[in-house]
Amino acid sequence: MFKAIKPVAQVALLIVGMAMVCFGVMRGEADAVLAKAIRLCLECIGIG
């Protein structure tokens, strides 16, 4: 019984994950994450 449920659960979680990523991109979260990553990298090497 569990062998039949596992693939269905994996596909469902994959679809939910993709939907969350798309929602975050539509809200502009990707730009915010990139800006924070750039700031962090510049601080680590001592430029910023």
C-alpha distance matrix in Angstrom:
0.0 3.8 5.4 5.5 6.7 9.1 11.4 11.8 12.7 15.0 16.7 17.3 18.8 20.9 22.3 23.1 24.8 26.8 27.9 29.1 31.0 32.6 33.6 35.2 37.1 38.4 39.6 41.5 39.7 39.7 43.5 43.6 41.3 43.5 46.6 45.5 44.4 47.9 49.7 47.8 48.5 52.2 52.5 51.0 53.5 56.3 57.4 56.4
3.8 0.0 3.8 5.3 5.1 6.1 9.3 10.2 10.2 12.2 14.5 15.1 16.0 18.2 20.0 20.6 21.9 24.2 25.5 26.4 28.2 30.1 31.1 32.4 34.4 35.9 37.0 38.7 36.7 36.7 40.5 40.4 38.0 40.2 43.3 42.0 40.9 44.4 46.1 44.2 44.9 48.6 48.8 47.3 49.8 52.6 53.7 52.8
5.4 3.8 0.0 3.8 5.6 5.6 7.5 9.5 10.5 11.5 13.5 15.0 16.1 17.5 19.5 20.8 21.8 23.6 25.4 26.6 28.0 29.7 31.2 32.5 34.1 35.7 37.2 38.7 36.8 36.4 40.2 40.5 37.9 39.8 43.1 42.1 40.7 44.0 46.0 44.1 44.6 48.2 48.8 47.1 49.4 52.4 53.4 52.6
5.5 5.3 3.8 0.0 3.8 5.8 6.5 7.2 9.3 10.9 12.0 13.2 15.2 16.6 17.9 19.3 21.0 22.4 23.8 25.4 27.0 28.4 29.7 31.4 33.0 34.3 35.9 37.7 36.0 35.8 39.6 40.1 37.8 39.7 43.1 42.2 41.1 44.3 46.4 44.8 45.3 48.9 49.6 48.2 50.5 53.4 54.1 53.2
6.7 5.1 5.6 3.8 0.0 3.8 5.8 5.3 6.1 8.7 10.2 10.6 12.2 14.3 15.5 16.4 18.2 20.1 21.2 22.5 24.4 25.9 26.9 28.6 30.4 31.7 33.0 34.9 33.2 33.2 37.0 37.2 35.1 37.2 40.4 39.5 38.5 41.9 43.8 42.1 42.9 46.5 47.0 45.7 48.2 51.0 51.8 50.6
9.1 6.1 5.6 5.8 3.8 0.0 3.8 5.5 5.2 6.2 8.7 9.9 10.6 12.2 14.3 15.3 16.3 18.3 20.0 21.0 22.5 24.4 25.7 26.9 28.7 30.3 31.6 33.2 31.2 31.0 34.8 35.0 32.6 34.6 37.8 36.8 35.6 39.0 40.9 39.2 39.8 43.4 44.0 42.5 44.9 47.8 48.6 47.7
11.4 9.3 7.5 6.5 5.8 3.8 0.0 3.8 5.4 5.0 6.2 8.5 9.9 10.5 12.3 14.2 15.2 16.5 18.4 20.0 21.1 22.6 24.3 25.8 27.1 28.6 30.4 31.8 30.2 29.7 33.5 34.1 31.8 33.5 36.9 36.3 35.0 38.1 40.3 38.8 39.2 42.8 43.7 42.3 44.5 47.5 48.0 47.2
11.8 10.2 9.5 7.2 5.3 5.5 3.8 0.0 3.8 5.5 5.3 6.1 8.6 9.9 10.7 12.3 14.2 15.5 16.6 18.4 20.1 21.2 22.6 24.5 26.0 27.1 28.8 30.6 29.2 29.1 32.9 33.5 31.5 33.4 36.7 36.2 35.2 38.4 40.5 39.2 39.9 43.4 44.2 43.2 45.5 48.2 48.7 47.5
12.7 10.2 10.5 9.3 6.1 5.2 5.4 3.8 0.0 3.8 5.5 5.0 6.1 8.5 9.9 10.5 12.1 14.2 15.3 16.4 18.3 19.9 20.9 22.5 24.3 25.7 27.0 28.8 27.0 27.1 30.9 31.1 29.1 31.2 34.4 33.5 32.8 36.1 38.0 36.5 37.4 40.9 41.5 40.4 43.0 45.6 46.2 44.9
15.0 12.2 11.5 10.9 8.7 6.2 5.0 5.5 3.8 0.0 3.8 5.4 5.2 6.1 8.7 9.9 10.4 12.2 14.2 15.3 16.5 18.3 19.9 21.1 22.6 24.4 25.8 27.2 25.4 25.0 28.8 29.2 26.9 28.8 32.1 31.4 30.3 33.5 35.6 34.1 34.7 38.3 39.0 37.9 40.2 43.0 43.5 42.5
16.7 14.5 13.5 12.0 10.2 8.7 6.2 5.3 5.5 3.8 0.0 3.8 5.5 5.0 6.2 8.6 9.8 10.5 12.3 14.3 15.4 16.5 18.3 20.0 21.2 22.6 24.5 26.0 24.7 24.3 28.0 28.8 26.9 28.6 31.9 31.6 30.6 33.6 35.9 34.8 35.4 38.8 39.8 38.9 41.1 43.8 44.1 43.0
17.3 15.1 15.0 13.2 10.6 9.9 8.5 6.1 5.0 5.4 3.8 0.0 3.8 5.4 5.2 6.2 8.6 10.0 10.6 12.4 14.4 15.4 16.5 18.5 20.2 21.2 22.7 24.7 23.4 23.6 27.3 27.8 26.1 28.2 31.4 30.9 30.4 33.5 35.5 34.5 35.5 38.8 39.6 38.9 41.4 43.9 44.1 42.7
18.8 16.0 16.1 15.2 12.2 10.6 9.9 8.6 6.1 5.2 5.5 3.8 0.0 3.8 5.4 5.0 6.0 8.5 9.8 10.5 12.2 14.2 15.2 16.4 18.4 19.9 21.1 22.8 21.0 21.1 24.9 25.1 23.1 25.4 28.5 27.8 27.1 30.4 32.3 31.1 32.1 35.5 36.2 35.4 37.9 40.4 40.8 39.4
20.9 18.2 17.5 16.6 14.3 12.2 10.5 9.9 8.5 6.1 5.0 5.4 3.8 0.0 3.8 5.5 5.1 6.2 8.6 9.9 10.6 12.3 14.2 15.4 16.6 18.4 20.1 21.4 19.8 19.4 23.2 23.9 21.9 23.6 26.9 26.6 25.7 28.7 31.0 30.0 30.6 33.9 35.0 34.2 36.5 39.1 39.2 38.0
22.3 20.0 19.5 17.9 15.5 14.3 12.3 10.7 9.9 8.7 6.2 5.2 5.4 3.8 0.0 3.8 5.4 5.1 6.1 8.7 10.0 10.6 12.2 14.3 15.4 16.5 18.5 20.2 19.2 19.1 22.8 23.7 22.3 24.1 27.3 27.3 26.8 29.6 31.8 31.2 32.1 35.2 36.4 36.0 38.2 40.6 40.5 39.0
23.1 20.6 20.8 19.3 16.4 15.3 14.2 12.3 10.5 9.9 8.6 6.2 5.0 5.5 3.8 0.0 3.8 5.5 5.1 6.2 8.7 9.9 10.5 12.4 14.3 15.3 16.6 18.7 17.3 17.9 21.6 21.9 20.6 22.9 25.8 25.5 25.4 28.5 30.3 29.6 30.9 33.9 34.8 34.6 37.0 39.3 39.2 37.5
24.8 21.9 21.8 21.0 18.2 16.3 15.2 14.2 12.1 10.4 9.8 8.6 6.0 5.1 5.4 3.8 0.0 3.8 5.4 5.1 6.3 8.7 9.9 10.7 12.5 14.3 15.5 16.9 15.1 15.2 18.9 19.3 17.5 19.7 22.8 22.4 22.0 25.1 27.0 26.2 27.3 30.5 31.4 31.0 33.4 35.7 35.8 34.2
26.8 24.2 23.6 22.4 20.1 18.3 16.5 15.5 14.2 12.2 10.5 10.0 8.5 6.2 5.1 5.5 3.8 0.0 3.8 5.4 5.1 6.2 8.6 9.9 10.6 12.3 14.3 15.5 14.5 14.1 17.7 18.8 17.4 19.0 22.2 22.5 22.0 24.7 27.0 26.6 27.4 30.4 31.7 31.5 33.6 36.0 35.6 34.2
27.9 25.5 25.4 23.8 21.2 20.0 18.4 16.6 15.3 14.2 12.3 10.6 9.8 8.6 6.1 5.1 5.4 3.8 0.0 3.8 5.5 5.1 6.1 8.6 9.9 10.5 12.4 14.4 13.8 14.3 17.8 18.7 17.9 19.9 22.7 23.1 23.2 25.8 27.8 27.8 29.0 31.7 32.9 33.1 35.3 37.3 36.9 35.1
29.1 26.4 26.6 25.4 22.5 21.0 20.0 18.4 16.4 15.3 14.3 12.4 10.5 9.9 8.7 6.2 5.1 5.4 3.8 0.0 3.8 5.4 5.0 6.2 8.6 9.9 10.6 12.5 11.2 12.1 15.6 15.9 15.0 17.5 20.1 20.0 20.4 23.3 24.9 24.7 26.2 29.0 29.9 30.1 32.6 34.5 34.2 32.2
31.0 28.2 28.0 27.0 24.4 22.5 21.1 20.1 18.3 16.5 15.4 14.4 12.2 10.6 10.0 8.7 6.3 5.1 5.5 3.8 0.0 3.8 5.4 5.1 6.2 8.7 10.0 10.8 9.4 9.3 13.0 13.8 12.6 14.5 17.5 17.8 17.7 20.4 22.4 22.4 23.5 26.2 27.5 27.7 29.9 31.9 31.4 29.7
32.6 30.1 29.7 28.4 25.9 24.4 22.6 21.2 19.9 18.3 16.5 15.4 14.2 12.3 10.6 9.9 8.7 6.2 5.1 5.4 3.8 0.0 3.8 5.4 5.1 6.2 8.7 10.0 10.0 10.0 13.2 14.7 14.4 15.9 18.6 19.6 19.8 22.0 24.1 24.6 25.7 28.1 29.6 30.1 32.1 33.9 33.1 31.3
33.6 31.1 31.2 29.7 26.9 25.7 24.3 22.6 20.9 19.9 18.3 16.5 15.2 14.2 12.2 10.5 9.9 8.6 6.1 5.0 5.4 3.8 0.0 3.8 5.5 5.1 6.3 8.8 8.9 10.3 13.2 14.0 14.2 16.4 18.5 19.2 20.1 22.5 24.1 24.7 26.2 28.4 29.6 30.4 32.7 34.2 33.4 31.2
35.2 32.4 32.5 31.4 28.6 26.9 25.8 24.5 22.5 21.1 20.0 18.5 16.4 15.4 14.3 12.4 10.7 9.9 8.6 6.2 5.1 5.4 3.8 0.0 3.8 5.4 5.1 6.4 5.3 7.0 10.0 10.4 10.5 12.9 14.9 15.4 16.4 18.9 20.3 20.9 22.6 24.8 25.9 26.7 29.0 30.5 29.7 27.5
37.1 34.4 34.1 33.0 30.4 28.7 27.1 26.0 24.3 22.6 21.2 20.2 18.4 16.6 15.4 14.3 12.5 10.6 9.9 8.6 6.2 5.1 5.5 3.8 0.0 3.8 5.4 5.1 5.6 5.6 8.3 10.0 10.4 11.7 14.0 15.4 16.0 17.9 19.8 20.8 22.0 24.0 25.6 26.6 28.4 30.0 28.8 26.8
38.4 35.9 35.7 34.3 31.7 30.3 28.6 27.1 25.7 24.4 22.6 21.2 19.9 18.4 16.5 15.3 14.3 12.3 10.5 9.9 8.7 6.2 5.1 5.4 3.8 0.0 3.8 5.4 7.6 8.7 10.4 12.0 13.3 14.6 16.3 17.9 19.1 20.7 22.4 23.7 25.1 26.8 28.4 29.6 31.5 32.8 31.4 29.2
39.6 37.0 37.2 35.9 33.0 31.6 30.4 28.8 27.0 25.8 24.5 22.7 21.1 20.1 18.5 16.6 15.5 14.3 12.4 10.6 10.0 8.7 6.3 5.1 5.4 3.8 0.0 3.8 5.6 8.3 9.4 9.9 11.8 13.8 14.8 16.0 17.8 19.5 20.6 22.0 23.9 25.4 26.6 28.1 30.2 31.2 29.9 27.4
41.5 38.7 38.7 37.7 34.9 33.2 31.8 30.6 28.8 27.2 26.0 24.7 22.8 21.4 20.2 18.7 16.9 15.5 14.4 12.5 10.8 10.0 8.8 6.4 5.1 5.4 3.8 0.0 3.8 5.5 5.7 6.9 9.1 10.4 11.3 13.1 14.8 16.1 17.4 19.0 20.7 22.0 23.5 25.1 26.9 27.9 26.5 24.0
39.7 36.7 36.8 36.0 33.2 31.2 30.2 29.2 27.0 25.4 24.7 23.4 21.0 19.8 19.2 17.3 15.1 14.5 13.8 11.2 9.4 10.0 8.9 5.3 5.6 7.6 5.6 3.8 0.0 3.8 5.4 5.1 6.2 8.6 9.9 10.7 12.3 14.3 15.5 16.5 18.4 20.1 21.2 22.6 24.8 25.9 24.9 22.5
39.7 36.7 36.4 35.8 33.2 31.0 29.7 29.1 27.1 25.0 24.3 23.6 21.1 19.4 19.1 17.9 15.2 14.1 14.3 12.1 9.3 10.0 10.3 7.0 5.6 8.7 8.3 5.5 3.8 0.0 3.8 5.5 5.2 6.1 8.6 10.0 10.5 12.3 14.3 15.3 16.5 18.4 20.1 21.1 22.9 24.4 23.3 21.4
43.5 40.5 40.2 39.6 37.0 34.8 33.5 32.9 30.9 28.8 28.0 27.3 24.9 23.2 22.8 21.6 18.9 17.7 17.8 15.6 13.0 13.2 13.2 10.0 8.3 10.4 9.4 5.7 5.4 3.8 0.0 3.8 5.5 5.1 6.1 8.6 9.9 10.6 12.3 14.2 15.4 16.6 18.4 20.0 21.6 22.6 21.1 18.9
43.6 40.4 40.5 40.1 37.2 35.0 34.1 33.5 31.1 29.2 28.8 27.8 25.1 23.9 23.7 21.9 19.3 18.8 18.7 15.9 13.8 14.7 14.0 10.4 10.0 12.0 9.9 6.9 5.1 5.5 3.8 0.0 3.8 5.5 5.2 6.2 8.6 10.0 10.7 12.3 14.3 15.6 16.7 18.4 20.5 21.3 20.1 17.5
41.3 38.0 37.9 37.8 35.1 32.6 31.8 31.5 29.1 26.9 26.9 26.1 23.1 21.9 22.3 20.6 17.5 17.4 17.9 15.0 12.6 14.4 14.2 10.5 10.4 13.3 11.8 9.1 6.2 5.2 5.5 3.8 0.0 3.8 5.5 5.2 6.1 8.7 10.0 10.5 12.3 14.3 15.4 16.4 18.7 20.0 19.3 17.2
43.5 40.2 39.8 39.7 37.2 34.6 33.5 33.4 31.2 28.8 28.6 28.2 25.4 23.6 24.1 22.9 19.7 19.0 19.9 17.5 14.5 15.9 16.4 12.9 11.7 14.6 13.8 10.4 8.6 6.1 5.1 5.5 3.8 0.0 3.8 5.5 5.0 6.2 8.6 9.8 10.6 12.3 14.3 15.3 16.9 18.4 17.2 15.5
46.6 43.3 43.1 43.1 40.4 37.8 36.9 36.7 34.4 32.1 31.9 31.4 28.5 26.9 27.3 25.8 22.8 22.2 22.7 20.1 17.5 18.6 18.5 14.9 14.0 16.3 14.8 11.3 9.9 8.6 6.1 5.2 5.5 3.8 0.0 3.8 5.5 5.2 6.3 8.6 10.0 10.7 12.4 14.4 15.9 16.6 15.2 12.9
45.5 42.0 42.1 42.2 39.5 36.8 36.3 36.2 33.5 31.4 31.6 30.9 27.8 26.6 27.3 25.5 22.4 22.5 23.1 20.0 17.8 19.6 19.2 15.4 15.4 17.9 16.0 13.1 10.7 10.0 8.6 6.2 5.2 5.5 3.8 0.0 3.8 5.5 5.1 6.1 8.6 9.9 10.6 12.3 14.6 15.3 14.7 12.3
44.4 40.9 40.7 41.1 38.5 35.6 35.0 35.2 32.8 30.3 30.6 30.4 27.1 25.7 26.8 25.4 22.0 22.0 23.2 20.4 17.7 19.8 20.1 16.4 16.0 19.1 17.8 14.8 12.3 10.5 9.9 8.6 6.1 5.0 5.5 3.8 0.0 3.8 5.4 5.1 6.1 8.6 9.9 10.5 12.6 14.2 13.9 12.3
47.9 44.4 44.0 44.3 41.9 39.0 38.1 38.4 36.1 33.5 33.6 33.5 30.4 28.7 29.6 28.5 25.1 24.7 25.8 23.3 20.4 22.0 22.5 18.9 17.9 20.7 19.5 16.1 14.3 12.3 10.6 10.0 8.7 6.2 5.2 5.5 3.8 0.0 3.8 5.4 5.2 6.2 8.6 9.9 11.0 12.3 11.1 9.8
49.7 46.1 46.0 46.4 43.8 40.9 40.3 40.5 38.0 35.6 35.9 35.5 32.3 31.0 31.8 30.3 27.0 27.0 27.8 24.9 22.4 24.1 24.1 20.3 19.8 22.4 20.6 17.4 15.5 14.3 12.3 10.7 10.0 8.6 6.3 5.1 5.4 3.8 0.0 3.8 5.5 5.2 6.2 8.7 10.3 10.6 9.6 7.3
47.8 44.2 44.1 44.8 42.1 39.2 38.8 39.2 36.5 34.1 34.8 34.5 31.1 30.0 31.2 29.6 26.2 26.6 27.8 24.7 22.4 24.6 24.7 20.9 20.8 23.7 22.0 19.0 16.5 15.3 14.2 12.3 10.5 9.8 8.6 6.1 5.1 5.4 3.8 0.0 3.8 5.5 5.2 6.2 8.9 9.9 10.3 8.7
48.5 44.9 44.6 45.3 42.9 39.8 39.2 39.9 37.4 34.7 35.4 35.5 32.1 30.6 32.1 30.9 27.3 27.4 29.0 26.2 23.5 25.7 26.2 22.6 22.0 25.1 23.9 20.7 18.4 16.5 15.4 14.3 12.3 10.6 10.0 8.6 6.1 5.2 5.5 3.8 0.0 3.8 5.4 5.1 6.5 8.6 8.8 8.6
52.2 48.6 48.2 48.9 46.5 43.4 42.8 43.4 40.9 38.3 38.8 38.8 35.5 33.9 35.2 33.9 30.5 30.4 31.7 29.0 26.2 28.1 28.4 24.8 24.0 26.8 25.4 22.0 20.1 18.4 16.6 15.6 14.3 12.3 10.7 9.9 8.6 6.2 5.2 5.5 3.8 0.0 3.8 5.5 5.5 6.1 5.3 5.1
52.5 48.8 48.8 49.6 47.0 44.0 43.7 44.2 41.5 39.0 39.8 39.6 36.2 35.0 36.4 34.8 31.4 31.7 32.9 29.9 27.5 29.6 29.6 25.9 25.6 28.4 26.6 23.5 21.2 20.1 18.4 16.7 15.4 14.3 12.4 10.6 9.9 8.6 6.2 5.2 5.4 3.8 0.0 3.8 5.6 5.0 6.1 4.9
51.0 47.3 47.1 48.2 45.7 42.5 42.3 43.2 40.4 37.9 38.9 38.9 35.4 34.2 36.0 34.6 31.0 31.5 33.1 30.1 27.7 30.1 30.4 26.7 26.6 29.6 28.1 25.1 22.6 21.1 20.0 18.4 16.4 15.3 14.4 12.3 10.5 9.9 8.7 6.2 5.1 5.5 3.8 0.0 3.8 5.5 7.9 8.3
53.5 49.8 49.4 50.5 48.2 44.9 44.5 45.5 43.0 40.2 41.1 41.4 37.9 36.5 38.2 37.0 33.4 33.6 35.3 32.6 29.9 32.1 32.7 29.0 28.4 31.5 30.2 26.9 24.8 22.9 21.6 20.5 18.7 16.9 15.9 14.6 12.6 11.0 10.3 8.9 6.5 5.5 5.6 3.8 0.0 3.8 5.9 8.0
56.3 52.6 52.4 53.4 51.0 47.8 47.5 48.2 45.6 43.0 43.8 43.9 40.4 39.1 40.6 39.3 35.7 36.0 37.3 34.5 31.9 33.9 34.2 30.5 30.0 32.8 31.2 27.9 25.9 24.4 22.6 21.3 20.0 18.4 16.6 15.3 14.2 12.3 10.6 9.9 8.6 6.1 5.0 5.5 3.8 0.0 3.8 5.8
57.4 53.7 53.4 54.1 51.8 48.6 48.0 48.7 46.2 43.5 44.1 44.1 40.8 39.2 40.5 39.2 35.8 35.6 36.9 34.2 31.4 33.1 33.4 29.7 28.8 31.4 29.9 26.5 24.9 23.3 21.1 20.1 19.3 17.2 15.2 14.7 13.9 11.1 9.6 10.3 8.8 5.3 6.1 7.9 5.9 3.8 0.0 3.8
56.4 52.8 52.6 53.2 50.6 47.7 47.2 47.5 44.9 42.5 43.0 42.7 39.4 38.0 39.0 37.5 34.2 34.2 35.1 32.2 29.7 31.3 31.2 27.5 26.8 29.2 27.4 24.0 22.5 21.4 18.9 17.5 17.2 15.5 12.9 12.3 12.3 9.8 7.3 8.7 8.6 5.1 4.9 8.3 8.0 5.8 3.8 0.0
